[in-house]
Amino acid sequence: MPTRTQPKRAVSSPAQSAVERHTKWFVVAALAIVLLLRSSVVQGQTVEAAPVGGYRFGGDLFEFVTNSSVDTDGAPVVGGALNVDLGDGLSFEALVTRQEAHVTIPGAAFSAPVRWRVVVDQWLAGGRQEFGVGRARPFLTGLLGLTRCGIEGDNEVRFTVAAGGGVKLPLQRRLGIRLDGRVFTTFVDADTRAVACVQGTCLFGLDVNVAWQAEFTAAMILVF
């Protein structure tokens, strides 16, 4: 189980400040998407925007941010994907998602359990490669970016890589369905230490603690 120091409760930082920071992140992301859409349309590139919804399995990040064992192994996830065609079935892909869960933390001796709201936000970018020439188009994806885990005024940001695959099913010229499966690896902690030193030359060992998650999602594709 990933471990970290006990989260600190916010004292001087009000919840409103956290909401404002998160709102700024989403506004910046929305503006970037709008600019990318305008630029791509002007250049004649095909752009796909897709609202995403599904379920994500794996409770390692919940345990990491709460520093406690929890019995929640997954939660719904929502977000959006943006793809810009680069030719030959390859496209740039950006994915923004949010996962929320309410977890119960065992209380100390003679105290009642505590229920916390955990939020996991992800901002990822990478590529998607489609295969085949039929109406149903299978594809593979590779993404990397940042994951933010937050509870009660405490936030942690970590590096994440993701890989997955799925299929696109067109319904009309500018409308389709997308089904995805993805696996996420979030690097929670890393520790480097000297294993052995001989005559000024040292061998170092790297201990990496990761959190795994898997999700299945569906999306409605809008083509521009």
Secondary structure, DSSP 8 states (H G I E B T S, - for coil): ----------SSS-HHHHHHHHHHHHHHHHHHHHHHHHHHHHTT--EEEEEEEEEEE--HHHHHHHTS--S--EEEEEEEEEEEEEETTEEEEEEEEEEEEEEEE--STT---EEEEEEEEEEEEEEEEE--SSSSEEEEEEEEEEEEEEETTEEEEEEEEEEEEEEEEEEETTEEEEEEEEEEEEEEEEEEEEEEEETTEEEEEEEEEEEEEEEEEEEEEEE-
